[in-house]
Amino acid sequence: MEDKKYPIYFFSAKWSQDGEQDPKYPNRYKDLPEGRIWNSTGFSRMYKEEKPQEELDKIVKEWWDKYLKSKNKDEEKITNPELLYLKVELRHHETWNLTWFQHETFDEGQTNEEALLSFEKFVRRIEDKNQEIEWHYPEKDWYEHGHQCLMGAEDRWRWHGAEPNGDSSDNSPAPCRCKFCKEQGVIRIAH
């Protein structure tokens, strides 16, 4: 039986800001006046079903406003940002979504064994696809041709949860069903 695939969107922003131009990294200030640098960020998010563009535009705008507020509270302040773009696009439909050193999927009542088998199939499928791409293209072109970063998920010994309280240092057995996963209706496997 095939695992359910969900729409995964990529949210991204690129902007210029005040900053020191380091000669070692000329692309960080290419085409900008002195004292300005480029910066960017992005992330992917999985939804249970496709979203209309108007809703996605609202979500990305709200995220950007929160992002700026949070950055201006820490030492990595973003001063005088000038947005080049703020966008969200449907990337693909997939069974698991990569976040920071973990993957997640929706909790649809799977057992732990079913979730682990689903993740194993996903990782093997992506590994096979990546090997095919690596065989045919030079490294600099991999991501253009669909190579996907697994961020350590290839190493099965890394798989763990964060139970009971969402603390990744807890290293509970995978999959994670901590209180935060339950609140969000997801299952995560950290790696």
CORBELMO-V326652 format. One record per helix or strand. SS is the DSSP state (@ for helix, = for strand). FROM is the first residue (numbers start at 0). LEN is the number of residues. Records with the same first field share a line. If there is no record, write none. Layout:
SS = FROM-LEN / FROM-LEN
This chain:
= = 5-13 / 35-12 / 81-13 / 96-3 / 101-5 / 159-2 / 171-1 / 175-1 / 185-5
@ = 22-6 / 52-19 / 111-25 / 138-3 / 142-3 / 155-3 / 167-3 / 178-6
